[in-house]
Amino acid sequence: MKLSIFKRKGQAAAAAASAGQEQEENFISHLVELRDRMIRSLWVVILIFIVCFYFSGDIMKFLSQPLYQALPAGTRPIFTDQAGAFFTLTKVSFLAALLFSLPWVLYQAWAFVAPGLYEHEKRFALPLIVSSVFFMVVGISFAYYFVLPAAYKFFISFAAQTGAETLQDLQKYWDFTLSIFFGFGLTFEVPVVEMLLVKLGMVSVQQLRDARRYVLVGAFVVAAVLTPPDVLSQFMLAVPLYLLYELGIFLAGFIKAHSASPDEKAAKEKQAQQTPGAGA
């Protein structure tokens, strides 16, 4: 009897040790896969950075078009520091490499987490990743094509009224442009944040609708913080921000309905059956 007890205990201990060893091996394999995918992402960023740095002058000329168009005829931007051009072009190349490599980086992240997701979670996660990239690109493009030209024409018009010559340092221009791109790229992610909050059950679509008046006021507060201190830039951020909030309400309801889990679908069907007149 004692031998059989010791035998069962030994078998249980061996099974527990085997299970622990298997969990440790799985954890290590996940870490190795994560490391490999991070290395792949890093190599792509480095390669694209090299290409972008080779064409950094053309990229900077393209990004400087709003400034060139706003400057008085016959004037050109300048650098006030000897190393300003090098550091500015390096920064431009690095950020351009991050933007161009973002789809590949997000794909690597998706490939890492997708095997552990349920089918209904995959139906939500993939559109979320794609839409986040889309809205960020739309926000940066909106800032480049509409906000920057209007802002610089607004600023330079005041300098023209004084009769002074306008000289613009390209290094300072890029710092200003980067803050604009960051502000608009970030705030254009509002629909993505709404979809995520609704999907996680932190808020409901009705609560988002009820908060419209507060969001309208908050949009102008956020615009005042993220944009330069001129009314035009703030207005051009606050209005799209509120419109994006309305778009997020629609998308959140759509995603919520089409990415429901089997338990949520069963609960809705049960509730519909219990509702009087549901079968009529």
N, C-alpha and C positions, 0 to 999 in steps of 0.2 A: 504493500500500500504506500509506504513512504517512498519507495523507488518510483512508483508511478507518479506521485505528486512532484517529486524532484524532476522527473522527466518532463512533465507538463510545464513546470516552471522554466525548465531549460529551453523547451520549444518556444514558449512565449517570449522569453528574453531574446532568443535568436531571431524570432520574427520581428520584435521591436527594433533590434539592432539593424536588421536588414531594411526595415522601413525607414529608419533614420538615415541609413547610408544612402538609400535611394533618393530621399528628399534632399540630402546634401549634394548628391550628384546632379539632381535636377536644378538646384539653385546655382551650382557652379556652371552648368551648361547654359543657363539663362544669362549669367554674368558674361560668359565668353561670347555669346551671341550679341549681347548689348555692346560689348567692347568692339566686336567686329563691325557692327553697323555704325558705331560712332566713328571708327577709323575710315570706313568707306565714305561717310558724309564729310569728314575732315579733308580727305584727299580730293574730293570733288570741289570743295570750297577753295582749297589751295590752287588747284588747276585753273578754276574759273578766275581766281584772283590774279594769277599770272597773265591770263588773257586780257582781263580788264585793265591791268596796269599797263600793258602794251598799248591799249587803245584809250588810256586814261585821259589823254588830251582831248580826243574826240568826245568822250563821255562828258567831260567837264564843259566843253563848248556847248553840247546839247543841253546840259542842265542849266547853263548860264543864259540861254536864249531869252527867258523872261527879263533878265537884267539888261541884256543888249538892246532889246526892243524898247525898254523904258528909258534908257539913257538918252540924253540929247545927241543929235547928229554930230558925228565927228569925234566923240569921246569913247574911250575904251576903259574897261576895268583894269585895275593895277594890283600888284602885290607890294606891300610895304615892308616885307621881311624877306631876306635872301632865301631862307629855307621854307618860306610859306608855300611856294608852289609844290615842293616835294611832299610835304606833309599833307597838303590839301588833296593832291592827286592820289596819294596812298590811302587816305581815308575814303575818298570817293570810290576807289577801286575795291576796297574791302567791303564797303556797304553794298556796292553793286554785285559783288560776288555772293554775298549773303542772300540778296534778293533773287538772283538768278538760280542759285542752288537750293532755294527753299523748297521747291517741289520734290527734289530728290531727297532732301533731309526729312521732309514729312512722309515721303514714301517709306524710308527706312524705319521711321517711328511706327508707321502703320503696319509694316511687315512684322515688326517685333511684337506688337500688342494684339494683332488680329487673331492669332491662333487661340488666345485666351478669352475671346469674346463670344457671346451668344449671337445667334443669327440676327435677332432684333437689334442687338447692340451694334452690329456691323452696319445695319441699315441706317443707323443714326450717326455713327462715328465717321464714316467715309464722307457723307455730305457735309458734315461739320468741318472736316479738314479742308475740303475743296472750297467751301464757302468762306472760310477764314482767309485763305490766300486770295480769293477773288475780291473780297471786300477791302483787304489791305491794298491791293494793286489799284482798285478803283479810287480809294482815298488818296493815295499818292498821286495818281494821274489827275484827279480833280484839283489837288493843290498845285500841281505843276502848270496845268493848262488854264486855270481860272484864277486861283487865289494869288499866286506869285506875281503874275503880270499886273493884276489890279492893285496889289499892295505896293509894288515898286513905282507904278505910275502915280499912286497917291502920295508916296513919300517924296518923290523927285519933283512933283508939281509944287510943293511947298518951297523946296530949294530954289526953283526957278523964279518964284515970286520975289526972292531976296536979291536976285541978280548974281548969286555966287555960283562958281563952277562946281559941278558935282563930280566927285571922285569916289569910286566904289572899290574897296579892297575885296578881292575875290575870296580870300580866306574868311573874312567876316560874312561875305555873301553865303558861302557854303554853310557856315554855322547857323545862320538864319534859315537857310533852306532846309537844313537837317531838322531843325526844331519844327518847321512847318510840316515836313513830311511825316515826322514822328507823331505830331498832334493829329493830323488828318488820318494817317494810317491806323492809329490806335482808336480814334473815335468812330471810324467806319466799321469797327468790329462790334458795334452795338447789337445788330441783329444776331450775330453769333452768340454773344453773351446771353441774350434773351432766350434763344433756343436751348442753350445749355441749362439755364436756370429752370426753365419749364420742364425739360426732360428729366432733370434730377429731382423734380417735385418741390423745389424751394419756393417757387411762386407759381401761380396759375395764370392762364391767359386773361381771365377776368380781372385779376389784380393788376396786371400790366395795363389793361384798359383804364382802370380806375385811377392809375397814377399819372395819367397824361398831363394834367395841369402842373404837377410838380416837375415832371420831366421837361416841360417847356421852359420853366424858370431855370432849372438846373442846366439846360443846354447852353444858355447864355452865360451862366457862371463858369462852366467848363471852358467855353470858348474864350472867356476873359483870361483864364489861367494859362491855356495852352497856346494862344496866339499872341502876336505882337500887340502893343497897346494902341491899336487903331480900330475904329468902329467897323470899317469895311471888312477886315479880316475876321473879326469876331462874328459879324453878321453872317459871313459866308461859311462859317463853321457851325454856328448855332442852328441855322435853318436846315441844312442837310442832316444834322445830328437828330433833330426832331423827326424829320421824314424817315430816317433810317429806323428810328424807334417804332414808328407805325409799321414799317416793313417787317421789323422783327416780330411784332405781334402776329402778323399774318403767317410768317414762316414758322413761328413757334407752334401755332395751332396746327399747321400742316404736318410738321415733323412729329408732333405729339400723336396725331391720328395715324400716321403711316409707319411709326416705328414702335408701336406698343408691344410689350412683352406678352407671351401667352397668358400669364396670370392676369394682366390688365384686361386683355380681351375677354377672358372668361368672366371676370368680375363685371364688365360692362354688359355682357350677354345675360348674366344672372340678374343684374339690376333691371335690365329691359324686360325680362320675363316677369319680375315681381311688380313692375309698374302697372297699375290698372289700365286696361285698354291698350296694352302694348301689342297684343296680337290682333287687335281690330284692324 
